[in-house]
Amino acid sequence: RERFDFGGRDVASWFPGHMAKGLRQMRASLRRADCLIERTVTLLSGSHIPLSGRNPMLREALGIRPHVLVLNKMDLADPRRQPVSAEAGLARWGPHMSLQGVTALLPVSLQIVPLVAELVGNSPRYHRAESTDYNILVIGVPNVGKSSLINSLRRLHLKKGKATAVGGEPGITKAVLTRIQVCEQPLMYLVDTPGVLPPKLGDVETGMKLAVCGAIRDHLVGEDIMADYLLYALNKRQQFGYVQRYGLAEACDAIEPVLRHVALAQGRTRKVKVLTGTGNVNVTMLNYPAAAYEFLRDFRAGRLGRVTLD
């Protein structure tokens, strides 16, 4: 397919009340913040959408201050389009990011705490000039691993267990939480925030990329349309890892044969009652909705190859 038919769908209106409330709370928290750490869509999608997985509303609403953009799971990105280092990432995406207020771009494997301390130390702190601690606001769209980042930094620097809930579905964090200490030297606190999507995305395809990567709850968009778009996107980028994984003879442009092979490969079936002339009969059929979910899950876990959708 040369283009994807979205059928008039609009996935850009998903903006639950807790998101608007969260944005208001983030604005109120800015007075106590020294730096912003922004996560792109990462937890399930890695660096599949380093550009689409950002919310420009956060930059406009929260203003420009030391602003660190954190990418992780770079191993899931297409190596043909993936920066080999933070420096290469800045060279590739730097012009775009700098226009959006980003001070630094780095993979999560690098040391975040020293970088943040350096950035804050070289920036005016205004009303917090006398403070000896660092207060960092962690922002991003839903399901990007903000809570996981906080927990991992606590384990790294304090040898402590998790302090905030995480999950594989967007919307786990519903409100701005209290400060969570992640380091002793320097004394640094991170504040978890709810994921916030723009109330109106620029285009439907950006919304579909976010949905495919897990930033929007699957049932709000529909696993069937998401699976179909994913197949289109994979074929467009000549990423045919699904052919071998599901035992297809060749790449396929239609989603139904792919889901049939997914259902057979993953054993996704369901029993359906069929009324016949002699009574009800239980018939085992392939479960296409479950197969669509497995297709999406395999992509998010990197089992279909290293793919960058942006």
N, C-alpha and C positions, 0 to 999 in steps of 0.2 A: 504494500500500500504506500502510495506517495504521501498521503495525509490521513489523519485519524478523524473519523466522524464522531463528535461528542454528542450528537443527537439533541442539541439544544440544552444539554445539562449545564447546570450552574452549581459548582461545588464551593463557590466563593462566599457563601452566606453563613457558614458555620462559625458563629461567634457567640458561644454560650455566655450567660450572665456572669459566670465566675471569671471569664477572661476580662471583661470590662472592669469588674471589681479589682482584679489583679493588677491591671494597668494603673488604676487610680492609686492602689497601695504602693506600687513601684515608684510613682511620681512622689508620693509622700516620703518614701524611704531615701530619695536622692540626697536630701540634706545631710544624711549620715553616711553617704557612700563616697569612697575615695577612688573607686575604679569599677568598671564594668567588665565582666567576663561573659562573652556571648558564645553559646554553643550552636553550631549549625546542626542540621538533621543528622544525627550520628548513631544513636543507640542501636537502631535496627538497620539503618541504611549506610552507615559509614560515611564516606565522602561521595556518595552518589550524586547529591545535589548541593554542592558547596555554595552556590549562588541563590538558587530558588529556596533553599532551606533557611532563609533569613527573613525577618519581618522588618521592613523599613519604618513601620510605625514606631517601633521601639526606639530607633535612632532619633526620629523626629520628636517623640514625646519625652525622651530622657536626656536629650542633648548630647553634646560631645565632651568627653572627659577621657582620661586614659581608658582605652577600649581594646580589650584583647579578644580576638576571634580564635576559638579553639576548635580544631578539627581532630577527629580520632578515627580509628579503624581505616586508616589510609590503605590498608591492604585490600579493602573491598573496592577501591576505585580502579578505574581502567588504567593500567600502567602506561598506555599510550598517551593519556591525558593527565596523569598524576604527577605532581611535583615530587622530586626525590628528596626534598628537604624543605624546611621552613623558608630558607632563602629562595629556593626555586619557587615555592608557593607564592612568596611575595612578588617575584618576578613575573609569574603567570597571572595572578589575580590581584596583585598589588594596586595597579591603577584603578581597578574597579572598587576595591575595598577602601582605598584611601579617600575616595570621593564619598564614601559612606561612613566616614568617621572612625575607621579602624586604625588603631595605633600599632598593633602587632598581630601577626598571624603565626600560629604554631600548632604542630601536632600535639596531642595530649601527652605523648611520651616524654616531651621536654619538661624541664622544671618550670612549673607555672609560678610557684611562690617567689623565687628570686626575681623573675621577670616583672611580676606585679609590684614587688617592693621597689625595684629600680624605677619603674614608670611613675609610681606615686611619689617617690623621692625627688624626681625631676619635674614634678608638676605642682602648681599652686594648690594648696589644700584649703584655702579660704578660712571658713569658720572652724575647720578641724586642724588648724595649724599647730595647736598645742597637744593634739592627741598623739599618743605613742603607739597605738594599735592601728591596724589596717582593717577597713570595713569594705568588703567587696560584694557587689550585687551580681548575682548570676542570672542571666536572662537568656531567652531563646523561644522558638516555637515549641509546640507540644512534642513530647516523646523524643527529646534530643539527648537525654542523659545528664541533665543538670544535677539532679539528685545523686546520680552515680558518680559524677565528678567530685562533688562535695565529700561523699563517703570514701572515695579512693584517696583523696588528699588527706583525710583524717587517718586512714590506715597508714599512709606513707610517712606522715610527719609526727603523728601522735600515737600510732599503734593502737588506735581505738576502732571499735566496731561502727556500724552504720548509724547515722543520727537522723536520717530522713528516709521515708518510704520510697521505693522504686518499683517500677512495673513495666511490662511490655506493652501497655496500652497508654495512649495519650490521656492527660487529664488527671494523673495521680495526685499531683500537687495542685490544690485548689486555691490556696491563699499564700501571701507572702509570710514566711515563717520567721521565727526569731533568729538571732545571729547564732551561727554554729562555728565553734573554733576549729581550725584545721591545722594550725601551726603555733608553736610556742616561741621560737626564735626565727624570724620576727613574729610578734603576736598578731595573728591574722584571723579574721572572722569572715565567713562567707554567708550570704543570705540567699536561700532558695526562693524561687518565684514560680508562679504558675506559667505554663506555656501560653503564649498569646499569639493568635493568628490575626492578620489584618481583617477587619469586618468586611472588606471587599478586596479580593485579590485582583491583580492587574489583568489576568487572563485565565481561562479555564484550564489550560495545559499546565500552568504553574501549580494550580490547585491539585490537578491530577498527580503531578510528580510528588507533591507533599503527601497525598493520600497513599500512593503506592509505597512510599517510604515510611509510612506509619505515623505521620503527624496528625492525621484526621482519622477518627474511628471508622473502621472499614464499613460498618453497616450504614453509615450516613451517606456513603458514596455508592456502595454496591460492589461486592467482590467480583461480580461478573464483568462489569465495565472496567474495573481496575485491572483485572487479569488480561482483558483484551488489549487495553492500552499498553500494558507491560510487554505483551508479545510484539505489538507494533514497534515499541521503542527498542526492544532487543534486536529485532530484524533490521531496523533502520540503522543501527550501529554495528551490524554484522556480528552480533554476539549470539552465537548459536550453541551455547553450553547446554541449553535445554534439550537439544536433539539427543545428545548422548545420555543425559540424565534420565530421560523418560523413555528411551528406546525407540525414538522416531526414526524413520528411514531417511528423512531429510527435513530441512527447515520448512516450516508451515506458516502460511499467512492467515489462516483461519483459527480461531480460538477453540472451536469445538473438538477437532481431532487432538489438539494438544491436551485439553482437559480430559479427554477419554484416556489418553496414555498416562496422564498423571494419576487418574483414579485407579487404573489398573496397576501402575507401578507402586502406588502407596496403599493399595487395598481400601480405597474409599468407596464403600457401598452402603446402601440402605435398603431396608425391607419395606415394600409397598403392598398394601392390600388391594387385590384386584377382584371385583365382583364378577363371577362367571355363572353360567347356568346351573352349576352344581354346588354353588356356594362360594365363600370367600377363599381366595388363594393368596398366600404370601409369596411375592416375587422379589428376588434380589436384583436391584438396579444400581448402576453407577451413580455416585453422589457427586454431581457436577459442582454445586456450591462449595462442598468440602474440598474438591479438587482445585477450585479457583483459589481458595484460602491457602492450600498447600503450595501452589505455584507462587503466590505472593510471599509466603514464608520462606521458601527456598531462595528467592531473590534477596530478601532482606538479610538472610544469613550468609549470603555470598556463595551459595551452592550452585548458582547458575553462571558463575564467572565474575570477573572484576569489571564492574560497569559504572560509568559516570553518565548520568542523564542530562546534566547541564552541558 
